[in-house]
Amino acid sequence: MRSNHAISRWYGGGGRARPGRRRRRVSRAALLAVALAAAACGAPAADGGAPGAAAIERDGSPSWSPDGSRIVFYSERDGNAEIYVMDADGGNPVRLTDHPADEGYPAFSPDGSKISFDSDRDGNFEIYVMDAGGGNVRRLTYSSARDVSAAWSPDGAWIAFMSDRTGRFEVWVMNADGSEQWQFTGSGATRSEGTHWFPQFSPDGERMAFHVNRDVYTVRLDGSEYTRLTTDPDNGMVPTWSPDGARLGFMSWRTGATEIWVMNADGSGQARLTHTDAGESVDPRWAPDGSRIVYTWLPAGGAGPKHIMTMKADGLDVRQLTGASPR
């Protein structure tokens, strides 16, 4: 069984301190949570690189526009993690943010007019939103804790996110303008010994998926039917709903390397989609028309390059969208 420390390796190391920035001391568990969130936020490469060395291409956390024509993602191609958007075939990449802080985990609003993301531009990680063209950046959360990994409800009224404001990462929900923030997991029917990571609303807006420790769970928004769908060591993390809500994609290392898997929404019919020749495949997101899945390929593990990939929903027709060496 892989250790929690190994998870941070896939996502680029624990935390994202930069020169000249104070970094608060955190526990190993908190570092793990932040390392997982780096699938969202693009931690800098751990090697640092020699002066004058070519930058390692690191792109991650891809997510589709509502019409499926574009993919938003973060990239470190200009030195630090910024938000970019490109055509669904990888063409015409455009940088949307330009800030010395790190930005990550972008997601389009359901109407395509806005993009949410997280950033430490104001000292710690908070949730922000901007127009789809990159303008009119607005901060939504104001907490001394870390707020990351925003996900929109299908009607655009709510945003779910991860926060450690209670001492460990749980799922919180707020109105799309940042008002009325409330804790969704960690009490009542959703109370567990583990933290809740990477929430995603179901397409009908009735349920939410996330992972707890190393397993995928779903729950109705009224807190009922809190259901475990995978069982470690046949684990699952970072779930994504199919557009019809009938299936969930997720990542799992049950066969050794981390690969993209799919299952029915009740946990049955678990099947492997990727068969990665080298490295790991992580962070899947289903296309709005259900035809393809976008994900991140780490050919050399967390400290190396990261490339945006797509494949058909059956695992065929794998295409590399970013990176200098097409696969």
N, C-alpha and C positions, 0 to 999 in steps of 0.2 A: 504494500500500500504506500502511495506517495505521501510525503509529509506536507503539512500546510506550508512549510518553507518553500517547497517546490512550486506551489502555486504562484508565489511572488516572482519566481524566476521566469515563468511564462509571460507575466505581464510587465516585466521590465524593472523589477526591483521594488523594494519597499519605500514608498514615498517619493517626493519630487523636490527635494531641497535644491536651491540654486546658489551660486556664489553670492556672498553678502547677505543672504537671507537667514534669519534665525530659524531654527527648526526645533519645535518642542519635542520633549521626550515622550514617547508613547510605548505602550506595552507591545509584546510580540503579537497578541491577538489583534490589536488596533492596526499594527503595521500590515498584518495579513489582509485586513479589510481594505486598507488603502491600496495595497498591492492589487487586489482584485479590482478595485475601482480604477486602477490604471488602465484596465481594458477600456475604461471610459476616458481617461484623462491623459494618457500618453506620457509615462515617466521617461525621463532622459536615459539614454543608454548608460549602463553602469561602467563601461570601460573608460569613458572620458575622452579617449582618443589622443593621439599625439598632436602637437601643434602643427597646423597645416594639413592634417590628414583629412581625407574626404569624409563628409558626414555620412553616417549610416542612415539609409532611408527607412523611416519608421512611420507607417500610416496605420490607423486603427479605428475602432468603434464606428463602423459604417452603419448607416441607416438610410432607408429609402424616402424619397419624396412621395406624397400621397398618390400621385399619378404614375409613379414608377419610372419617370424619365430621368431622375437625378439621384445621386447618392451623396449624402453629407458625411464627413469624417474628420478626424483630426490628423494632422501631419506635423512632423518635426523637420521637414525638408528645409525650412528657413531658420533653423537653430533652436526653436522652442516649439511647444505644442500649440498650434493654431487651428482654427476651424476652416475647412475647405469644402467646396462642393464641386462635383464633376458630373458629366453625363453618365448615364447608366452603363455605357460601354467603356468608360474610363477617360473619355476625351474631355477637352476644355476645362481643366481644373482651375478653379478660381478661389483665391484666398478671401475669406470673409472677415476674419479678425486680425488685428495688428496691435499686439500688446506684449510687453516684456514678461507678463505672467504666463502661466500655462492654462490652456483652455482644453476642454474635452467633453466626451460623451454627448455629441450633438443629436438632436432629434427634431424633425419637422412637426409642426402642429398639424392636426388633421385637415385643415383647409389649405395648408401649404404656405400660409402667409408669414409664419414665424418659425424660428429655430430656437429651441432651448439648448443650454449647454451649462457645464460647470466651470468655474474659474477661481483661482486664488488671487485675482488681481487686487482685491481689497484686504489681503492679509491671510485669509483662510478660505477654504473651498465653500462656495455658495452657488446657488442656482441663478442663472441669468436667462434672459430671453432677448432676441433681437429680430428685426425684420429679416425676411428670407434673403434679402440682398446684402445683409451685413450691417445695416444702419440701425439707429435708434436702440442701442443696447440698454437694457433695464435690469436692475438687480431685483430678484424676487424674495430671497431669503436673507435674513439678518440674524445670524446666530454665531456664538463663539465656538460652536461645534463645526463639524464638517458635513456639508450638505452636497450630495453628488448624485449622479445617475438619474436624471429626470426622465419621466415617461408620461405622455399625454393620454388622457381618456379619449375614447373614440369620438365623443361629441365636442372635444376641445375645452370642456368646462373645468376639468381638474388636471393637476399634474401630481404624479406620485414621485417620490424620491427617497434616497437613503440618507439617514442622518444618525450621528452618534451623540446627539444632544442629551440622551438619557444615560450615557455611559457605554453604550454599545450600539452597533448599527441596527436600526429598525426601519421599516417602511413608514413614511409619513405621506400625507396627502394635503394639498392646498388648492384653493381656487386658482385659475390660470393667471390671475393678476397678482398672486402672491398672498392674498388675504386668507384668513381663517385656516391656519395650518393646524393639523391634528395628527396624532399618532395613530397609525392604522394597525400595526402588528406589535406584539410584545405584551399583550394583556388579554384576558378573557380566553376565547377559543383559540386565539393565535399566539398564546403564550407558549414559549418553548425554551429549551436550554441553549438554542443556537441563535445566531444573528440572522436577519433577513436581508437578502441582497438582490439587487437588480430587478425591481418590480416591472411588470408589464401588464397592462389592462387587456382583457380579452376583447375581441372585435365587437361583441355585443354589449360590452360595458358592464356585464354582470359578474365577472370574476377577475381575479388578479393572479398572476403566476410570479414566482420568485424562487430563489433557492435558499435553503436553510442548511448551514454547514456545507455539506456536499451533495445535497439532494434537492430535486425539484418538488415544489408544493404548489397547489392552487387553493384558493379560498373564494367564497362568494363575498361580495362587497358588504353584506350584512354581517360578516364574520362567521357564517355557518359553512359547513362542508369543507373544513380545513383538511386537505387531503395530500398525503405523501405519495408521489408518483414514481420515484426511483428509490432504490435502497443501496447505499454504499456497502460494498465496494463497486457495485454496478451503479455508479453515481451519476449525477447530472447537475449542471450549473448553467447559469445565464440563459434562461428559457426565452423562446420567441414563439408567438402564436401564428398559426397559419391564418390567412384572411377569413376563412370560413369558421374558424374556431374549433375545427375538428381535430387538429393535431398541434403538437408542440415540437419545435426544434430545440436542441440544447447541445452543450459540449460535455464530453465525458472522457476520462482516461481509463476506463474499465479494461481496455485491451492493451494498455501500455502507453502509447502516445495519446495525446489529447486529440480527439476527432469530433466531428459534428454528427449527431444522431437525431433521430426523429421518433416520435411515438404518438399514439392516439391520445386525446385529451384526458382519457381516464387512466393513462399509464400503460395500457396494453400495446402490443405490437411494436416494441422498441427495436429499431433497426439502424445500423451504421450507414452513413452517407459518404463520408470522406475516407479515403485510404491514402493518407499523406506519406509520400516517399521519405521525407525528411522533416523534422521539426514537429510543430503542433498546429492544429486548426482550431480557432476559438471564436467566440462572440458572434454567433449567427443572427441574422435578421431576415425574415421572410418578405419577399416582394409583395406589393399590394394586390397583384393579380394572381399570386400563388405559384407563378411559374418558376421562379428562381429564388435562391437564398444567397445573400451576401455574407461574407465572413472574413476573418483576418488569418493570414497564414504567417507563422513565425518559423522560417526554415532553419534557424540556428538557435532557437530558444528565446527567452525573454530579453536578453541583452543584445541580440542581433537585429537584423532588419525585420520589418513587418510590412506585409503587402495585403492590399485589398483584393479579394477573390470573389467570383460568383460561380454558381453551378446551378443546373436544373434541380428542381425539387426532388428528383429521384437520385441525385448525386452525380449525374452524367454532365458532360459538356462543361468541364471546369475551365475557367478563364481567369487569368491574372490581369487586374485592372491598373495597378500601380507598381512601381519598382522598375529598375533598369534592366532586369534579366527575366523576361517573360518565361513563365513555366510551361 
